[in-house]
Amino acid sequence: MKRIILISVLLLTFMGINAQGVGVASDAYRHKPNLSIVRKHTYYALCDEKDSVYFDNLDTVIVKDSDIKSYLIKRNNKWGFFSEMDGMCIPIEFDEIEEKFRHYYLVTKNNKKGIYQCKKIIVPCKQDSIVLSYQYGVDFLFKKDNLWGAYNMKGEITIPNIYEQLVNSRVVIALKKNDKNYYIISNKAVQLDSLDIPVLFTRRTDWPKQNSYYKVMKGGKWGIINEDLSNVIPNEFQNIIYNQSFDVFLLKQNNKWGMSDFSGKILEPIVHDDMYYFSDFNNFIVKDNGVMNFYDAASLKKLDELSFDKIVYTRFEYYKISLNGKRTLIKKDLKMIFPLKYDDLFPLENNLFQYEVNKKVGVVDSNDKIIIPAVYENLYIKKNMAFVTQDSKRGVVGLNNEILLPIKFKWIDPKDDYIEVTNDEFKSFKLDYKFKCIENCAEFKK
């Protein structure tokens, strides 16, 4: 008898919710009954641990979230959504239900679309089409009576449905009206001349508020607007790049680059062939007539004492710069390790460097003292000795320039524990690193 009463109460509660749409969950739902899906002849039911039936005559039951015990349920070809925590979230009256984003559900009824949360209608199920968008604050673009508009996640209409066409791709969202393009920016439809992508960014100096700013193109020129759609930087530039580290803009105009602060005040005249942020050094580089210099954004000065036409990272925090075919190395203190006089340089271990002059290599220390002269075609340092190639022959030279193994062999392969040497007759033998023979010593004696 108790079971019959309980089932009746629950069914009446369910029927009341179903009839009224999304209603308030009953106390029976809120105690987390730990339901299970039970097969009952030709239908399914949701039953608790005492086999009390919460829902029966179900065509289909889909576990949506096993952790919070929520279910998509289907009865008489209509779908609803039920949660043990919150009860009947979405009534069983829809042709389709699909979760689109973090507990926001797209519902379909009689070919009309809507958006529901648990017990809350976000977008009424009266729309011809709904497209989800998370770009710049617009959440649900809707089509009704062949015109497009937008709702936000609170269920407020942010853009009225007065637009004739939606342009929606992976990277751009825009509306069209009277053949004019409108970007969706800051929950508003803003007319722009181009469908180029507006770029959103925030300023570190605005923390913690995090105001939003937008890079927009109008009339074929870039500018910056804020959340109120007011101009921060006018639409006068071929390109604008915001640098958050220094809170400045790099501006391109008439094929030249310069720099401004956030108010648009010019910090560096727009006269350079190129200007860009070099993140490895947390600094900028300017380029004119093929020659580059570092530009210190803190002092707003170009560092004329260090000019180069190329910069690449090597190893051990060294960067190789070149100018007119000569190279040197620098670190982040921007000081040259050597004068610009070598054809090439490469850092080795223990403050040693391989240098190249006239296509020959040697070793120099950090004081520019020659350790091994540049007379070899190739050189490899291992265990404090240099394995060298000269006139296509191979040998070993110490870091005091002493010949440790004559430069006369076809091939030398330094392993971790021994050196394998091959002579001109392609016969091999093995040496330890004190150059004592340990295998095939007859060949070594030759």
C-alpha positions as CSV (number, residue, x, y, z in Angstrom):
1,M,0.0,0.0,0.0
2,K,2.8,2.4,0.9
3,R,4.5,1.6,-2.5
4,I,1.2,2.4,-4.4
5,I,0.8,5.7,-2.6
6,L,4.5,6.6,-3.2
7,I,4.2,5.8,-6.9
8,S,0.9,7.7,-7.2
9,V,2.4,10.8,-5.5
10,L,5.5,10.7,-7.8
11,L,3.4,10.2,-10.9
12,L,1.1,13.1,-10.0
13,T,4.2,15.2,-9.3
14,F,5.7,14.3,-12.6
15,M,2.4,14.9,-14.4
16,G,2.1,18.3,-12.9
17,I,5.6,19.2,-14.0
18,N,5.0,17.9,-17.5
19,A,1.8,19.8,-17.9
20,Q,3.3,23.1,-16.7
21,G,6.6,22.8,-18.4
22,V,9.7,23.2,-16.2
23,G,8.6,23.2,-12.6
24,V,10.0,22.8,-9.1
25,A,11.5,19.5,-8.1
26,S,9.7,17.6,-5.4
27,D,11.3,16.6,-2.1
28,A,11.2,12.9,-3.3
29,Y,13.7,13.8,-6.1
30,R,16.0,15.9,-3.9
31,H,17.0,13.0,-1.5
32,K,19.1,11.4,-4.3
33,P,17.3,8.1,-4.5
34,N,20.1,6.3,-6.5
35,L,17.9,5.1,-9.4
36,S,18.6,2.2,-11.7
37,I,17.3,1.5,-15.2
38,V,15.0,-1.6,-15.1
39,R,13.6,-3.5,-18.0
40,K,9.8,-4.0,-17.6
41,H,8.4,-6.3,-20.3
42,T,8.3,-4.0,-23.4
43,Y,9.3,-0.8,-21.7
44,Y,11.9,0.7,-19.3
45,A,11.5,2.1,-15.8
46,L,13.6,4.1,-13.4
47,C,13.5,2.4,-10.0
48,D,15.2,3.1,-6.6
49,E,17.0,0.6,-4.4
50,K,13.6,-0.6,-3.0
51,D,12.3,-1.2,-6.5
52,S,10.0,1.8,-6.1
53,V,9.1,3.1,-9.6
54,Y,9.9,6.8,-10.3
55,F,9.2,6.7,-14.1
56,D,7.7,3.8,-16.1
57,N,6.5,3.2,-19.6
58,L,9.7,4.7,-21.0
59,D,10.7,4.0,-24.6
60,T,14.4,4.8,-23.9
61,V,16.6,5.8,-21.0
62,I,20.1,7.3,-21.6
63,V,22.4,7.9,-18.7
64,K,23.7,11.5,-19.4
65,D,26.0,11.8,-16.4
66,S,26.7,8.9,-14.2
67,D,28.3,11.0,-11.4
68,I,25.3,13.2,-10.8
69,K,22.8,10.6,-12.0
70,S,21.0,12.5,-14.8
71,Y,19.0,10.9,-17.6
72,L,17.6,11.6,-21.0
73,I,14.2,9.8,-21.0
74,K,11.8,9.1,-23.9
75,R,8.1,8.3,-23.5
76,N,5.6,8.1,-26.4
77,N,8.3,9.4,-28.8
78,K,8.9,12.5,-26.7
79,W,12.1,13.4,-24.8
80,G,12.7,14.9,-21.4
81,F,15.6,15.3,-19.0
82,F,15.7,14.2,-15.4
83,S,18.2,14.6,-12.6
84,E,18.2,12.9,-9.3
85,M,19.6,16.1,-7.8
86,D,17.1,18.5,-9.3
87,G,14.2,16.4,-10.5
88,M,12.5,17.0,-13.8
89,C,14.7,19.5,-15.5
90,I,13.1,19.5,-19.0
91,P,9.5,18.1,-19.4
92,I,8.9,15.1,-21.6
93,E,7.4,17.0,-24.6
94,F,10.2,17.5,-27.1
95,D,11.0,15.7,-30.3
96,E,14.8,16.1,-29.7
97,I,17.1,17.1,-26.8
98,E,20.8,17.7,-27.3
99,E,23.3,19.1,-24.8
100,K,25.2,21.8,-26.6
101,F,27.4,23.5,-23.9
102,R,27.7,23.0,-20.1
103,H,24.2,22.1,-19.3
104,Y,22.6,24.1,-22.0
105,Y,20.3,22.0,-24.1
106,L,19.0,22.5,-27.6
107,V,15.4,21.3,-27.7
108,T,13.2,20.7,-30.8
109,K,9.4,20.6,-30.9
110,N,7.3,20.7,-34.1
111,N,10.4,21.8,-36.0
112,K,10.9,24.8,-33.7
113,K,14.1,25.2,-31.6
114,G,14.8,26.5,-28.2
115,I,17.5,26.4,-25.4
116,Y,16.8,25.1,-21.9
117,Q,18.8,24.9,-18.7
118,C,17.5,22.8,-15.9
119,K,14.1,24.3,-15.1
120,K,14.8,27.4,-17.0
121,I,13.9,28.5,-20.5
122,I,16.8,30.5,-22.0
123,V,15.5,30.7,-25.6
124,P,11.8,30.0,-26.1
125,C,11.1,27.0,-28.4
126,K,9.7,29.2,-31.1
127,Q,12.8,29.7,-33.3
128,D,13.3,28.4,-36.8
129,S,17.0,27.8,-36.2
130,I,19.6,28.3,-33.4
131,V,23.4,28.5,-33.9
132,L,25.7,28.5,-30.8
133,S,28.4,31.2,-30.8
134,Y,30.9,32.0,-28.0
135,Q,32.7,34.7,-29.9
136,Y,32.8,38.1,-28.1
137,G,29.9,37.4,-25.7
138,V,27.1,36.4,-28.1
139,D,25.8,33.0,-27.1
140,F,22.8,31.9,-29.1
141,L,22.1,33.2,-32.6
142,F,18.5,32.6,-33.5
143,K,16.5,32.7,-36.7
144,K,12.8,33.6,-36.5
145,D,10.6,34.7,-39.4
146,N,13.6,34.4,-41.7
147,L,15.5,37.1,-39.7
148,W,18.5,36.6,-37.4
149,G,19.2,37.9,-33.9
150,A,20.9,36.8,-30.7
151,Y,20.2,35.8,-27.1
152,N,22.8,35.7,-24.3
153,M,23.2,32.9,-21.8
154,K,20.9,34.8,-19.4
155,G,18.0,34.5,-21.8
156,E,18.1,38.2,-22.8
157,I,17.8,39.3,-26.4
158,T,21.1,41.2,-27.1
159,I,20.6,41.6,-30.9
160,P,17.1,41.9,-32.3
161,N,16.2,39.6,-35.2
162,I,16.4,42.2,-38.1
163,Y,19.3,40.7,-40.1
164,E,18.7,38.8,-43.3
165,Q,21.7,36.4,-43.3
166,L,24.1,34.8,-40.9
167,V,27.7,34.3,-42.1
168,N,29.1,31.7,-39.7
169,S,32.3,29.8,-40.2
170,R,35.0,28.3,-37.9
171,V,36.7,31.6,-37.4
172,V,34.2,34.4,-38.2
173,I,30.6,35.3,-37.3
174,A,28.8,38.1,-39.0
175,L,25.3,39.2,-40.0
176,K,24.1,40.8,-43.2
177,K,21.5,43.5,-43.7
178,N,20.9,45.4,-46.9
179,D,24.1,43.9,-48.3
180,K,26.1,45.4,-45.4
181,N,28.2,43.3,-43.1
182,Y,27.9,43.5,-39.3
183,Y,30.3,41.9,-36.9
184,I,29.0,40.7,-33.6
185,I,31.2,42.5,-31.0
186,S,30.5,43.1,-27.3
187,N,26.9,41.8,-27.7
188,K,26.3,44.3,-30.5
189,A,26.1,44.1,-34.3
190,V,28.7,46.5,-35.6
191,Q,28.9,47.5,-39.2
192,L,32.3,46.9,-40.8
193,D,33.3,47.0,-44.4
194,S,35.2,43.7,-44.3
195,L,34.6,40.1,-43.2
196,D,38.2,40.0,-41.8
197,I,38.4,38.6,-38.4
198,P,38.1,41.0,-35.4
199,V,40.8,40.2,-32.9
200,L,39.9,40.3,-29.2
201,F,42.5,41.1,-26.5
202,T,42.7,42.3,-22.9
203,R,45.2,44.6,-21.1
204,R,47.3,43.3,-18.3
205,T,47.1,46.7,-16.7
206,D,43.3,46.5,-16.5
207,W,43.5,43.5,-14.0
208,P,41.4,42.4,-12.4
209,K,38.6,43.9,-14.5
210,Q,39.8,42.6,-17.8
211,N,38.2,45.1,-20.2
212,S,38.0,43.8,-23.8
213,Y,39.4,45.5,-26.9
214,Y,38.9,44.6,-30.5
215,K,41.0,45.0,-33.6
216,V,38.7,45.8,-36.4
217,M,39.0,46.6,-40.1
218,K,36.9,49.3,-41.7
219,G,37.5,51.0,-45.0
220,G,40.4,48.6,-45.6
221,K,42.3,49.9,-42.5
222,W,42.8,48.5,-39.0
223,G,41.9,50.2,-35.8
224,I,41.1,49.4,-32.1
225,I,37.8,49.8,-30.4
226,N,36.8,49.2,-26.8
227,E,33.7,47.5,-25.3
228,D,31.7,50.7,-25.8
229,L,32.7,50.6,-29.5
230,S,34.6,53.8,-29.1
231,N,37.9,54.2,-31.1
232,V,41.1,53.6,-29.1
233,I,43.2,53.7,-32.2
234,P,41.6,55.1,-35.4
235,N,41.1,53.0,-38.5
236,E,44.2,54.3,-40.3
237,F,46.7,51.5,-40.3
238,Q,47.7,48.6,-42.6
239,N,48.3,46.5,-39.5
240,I,48.2,46.8,-35.7
241,I,49.9,44.4,-33.3
242,Y,49.2,44.8,-29.5
243,N,52.1,43.8,-27.2
244,Q,50.8,43.0,-23.7
245,S,54.2,42.9,-22.1
246,F,54.8,46.6,-22.7
247,D,51.2,47.7,-23.3
248,V,52.1,49.2,-26.6
249,F,50.9,48.9,-30.3
250,L,53.1,48.2,-33.2
251,L,51.6,50.2,-36.1
252,K,52.1,49.7,-39.9
253,Q,51.3,52.7,-42.2
254,N,52.5,53.3,-45.7
255,N,54.6,50.1,-45.5
256,K,56.5,51.4,-42.5
257,W,56.4,50.4,-38.8
258,G,56.4,52.4,-35.6
259,M,55.1,52.2,-32.0
260,S,52.4,53.9,-30.0
261,D,51.2,53.7,-26.4
262,F,47.6,52.7,-25.7
263,S,46.3,56.3,-26.1
264,G,47.7,56.4,-29.6
265,K,50.7,58.6,-28.7
266,I,53.5,57.8,-31.0
267,L,56.5,56.5,-29.1
268,E,58.7,55.5,-32.1
269,P,58.1,57.2,-35.5
270,I,56.5,55.1,-38.2
271,V,59.6,55.0,-40.4
272,H,61.0,51.5,-40.1
273,D,61.0,48.7,-42.7
274,D,59.9,46.3,-40.0
275,M,59.4,46.2,-36.2
276,Y,58.5,43.2,-34.2
277,Y,58.6,41.7,-30.7
278,F,61.4,39.3,-30.0
279,S,60.0,37.2,-27.1
280,D,63.3,35.4,-26.3
281,F,64.8,38.7,-25.2
282,N,61.6,40.4,-24.1
283,N,62.5,43.2,-26.4
284,F,61.8,44.6,-29.9
285,I,63.8,44.5,-33.1
286,V,63.7,47.2,-35.8
287,K,64.9,46.6,-39.3
288,D,66.0,49.2,-41.9
289,N,67.7,48.5,-45.2
290,G,68.3,44.9,-44.2
291,V,70.0,45.8,-41.0
292,M,68.4,45.0,-37.6
293,N,68.9,46.5,-34.1
294,F,67.4,45.8,-30.8
295,Y,64.9,48.4,-29.5
296,D,64.5,48.9,-25.8
297,A,60.9,49.6,-25.1
298,A,61.6,50.6,-21.5
299,S,63.9,53.5,-22.6
300,L,62.3,53.9,-26.0
301,K,65.8,53.8,-27.7
302,K,67.3,51.8,-30.6
303,L,70.5,50.1,-29.6
304,D,72.8,51.3,-32.4
305,E,75.9,49.6,-31.0
306,L,74.5,46.1,-31.9
307,S,73.6,45.7,-35.6
308,F,73.0,42.5,-37.4
309,D,71.1,41.0,-40.4
310,K,70.2,37.7,-38.9
311,I,69.7,36.2,-35.4
312,V,69.3,32.5,-34.5
313,Y,69.4,30.5,-31.3
314,T,72.2,28.0,-31.0
315,R,72.7,26.3,-27.5
316,F,73.6,27.1,-23.9
317,E,71.6,30.4,-24.1
318,Y,73.8,31.7,-26.9
319,Y,72.3,33.4,-29.9
320,K,74.3,33.8,-33.2
321,I,74.1,37.1,-35.0
322,S,75.6,37.9,-38.3
323,L,76.4,41.0,-40.3
324,N,78.0,41.2,-43.8
325,G,78.9,37.5,-43.6
326,K,80.6,37.7,-40.2
327,R,79.2,36.2,-37.0
328,T,79.4,36.4,-33.3
329,L,77.5,35.2,-30.3
330,I,75.4,37.1,-27.7
331,K,73.4,36.3,-24.6
332,K,70.4,38.1,-23.3
333,D,72.6,40.8,-21.8
334,L,73.1,41.8,-25.5
335,K,76.9,41.8,-25.2
336,M,79.0,40.3,-28.0
337,I,81.2,37.4,-26.9
338,F,83.6,38.0,-29.8
339,P,84.1,40.8,-32.4
340,L,82.2,40.3,-35.6
341,K,85.1,38.6,-37.4
342,Y,84.5,34.9,-37.7
343,D,82.8,33.2,-40.6
344,D,80.8,31.0,-38.2
345,L,80.7,30.1,-34.5
346,F,79.1,27.4,-32.4
347,P,79.2,27.0,-28.6
348,L,80.8,23.9,-27.2
349,E,81.0,22.8,-23.5
350,N,83.3,24.3,-20.9
351,N,83.2,27.9,-22.4
352,L,84.8,26.7,-25.6
353,F,83.6,27.6,-29.1
354,Q,84.1,26.1,-32.5
355,Y,85.0,28.9,-35.0
356,E,85.3,28.9,-38.7
357,V,87.6,30.9,-41.0
358,N,87.9,30.3,-44.8
359,K,85.9,27.1,-44.5
360,K,88.3,25.7,-41.8
361,V,87.3,25.1,-38.2
362,G,89.2,25.3,-34.9
363,V,88.5,26.0,-31.2
364,V,88.6,29.3,-29.3
365,D,87.8,30.1,-25.6
366,S,85.6,32.8,-24.3
367,N,88.5,35.2,-24.1
368,D,89.1,34.8,-27.9
369,K,92.2,32.8,-27.3
370,I,93.0,30.2,-30.0
371,I,93.0,26.7,-28.5
372,I,93.1,24.7,-31.8
373,P,93.8,26.7,-34.9
374,A,91.3,26.7,-37.8
375,V,93.0,24.2,-40.1
376,Y,90.5,21.3,-40.1
377,E,87.5,20.6,-42.3
378,N,85.5,19.2,-39.4
379,L,85.8,18.9,-35.7
380,Y,84.0,17.1,-32.9
381,I,84.7,17.5,-29.1
382,K,84.3,14.5,-26.8
383,K,86.0,13.6,-23.5
384,N,88.1,16.8,-23.7
385,M,89.7,16.0,-27.0
386,A,89.0,17.0,-30.6
387,F,88.2,14.4,-33.3
388,V,89.3,16.2,-36.5
389,T,89.3,15.8,-40.2
390,Q,92.1,17.3,-42.4
391,D,92.5,16.5,-46.1
392,S,89.8,13.8,-45.7
393,K,91.9,12.0,-43.1
394,R,90.9,11.7,-39.5
395,G,92.8,11.9,-36.2
396,V,92.6,13.2,-32.6
397,V,94.0,16.4,-31.2
398,G,94.1,17.5,-27.5
399,L,92.8,20.8,-26.3
400,N,96.5,21.9,-26.0
401,N,96.7,21.3,-29.8
402,E,98.9,18.2,-29.2
403,I,98.4,15.4,-31.8
404,L,97.0,12.4,-29.8
405,L,96.3,10.1,-32.8
406,P,97.9,10.8,-36.2
407,I,95.6,12.4,-38.8
408,K,95.8,9.5,-41.3
409,F,92.8,7.3,-40.8
410,K,89.8,6.6,-43.0
411,W,87.3,6.9,-40.2
412,I,87.2,7.4,-36.4
413,D,84.1,6.7,-34.4
414,P,84.2,7.8,-30.7
415,K,81.9,5.5,-28.6
416,D,81.1,6.0,-25.0
417,D,83.8,3.5,-23.7
418,Y,86.2,3.2,-26.7
419,I,87.3,4.6,-30.0
420,E,86.7,2.6,-33.2
421,V,89.3,3.4,-35.9
422,T,89.2,2.3,-39.5
423,N,92.3,2.4,-41.7
424,D,92.6,2.9,-45.5
425,E,92.2,-0.9,-46.0
426,F,88.9,-0.7,-44.2
427,K,90.3,-2.8,-41.3
428,S,89.2,-1.7,-37.9
429,F,90.6,-1.8,-34.4
430,K,89.5,-0.4,-31.0
431,L,91.3,1.9,-28.6
432,D,90.5,3.1,-25.1
433,Y,90.6,6.8,-24.4
434,K,94.2,6.6,-23.3
435,F,94.9,5.3,-26.9
436,K,95.8,1.8,-25.7
437,C,94.7,-0.9,-28.2
438,I,92.0,-3.2,-26.8
439,E,90.9,-5.1,-29.9
440,N,92.4,-6.1,-33.3
441,C,95.7,-4.7,-32.2
442,A,97.6,-6.1,-35.2
443,E,95.9,-3.6,-37.4
444,F,96.8,-0.8,-34.9
445,K,100.5,-1.6,-35.1
446,K,100.5,-1.3,-38.8
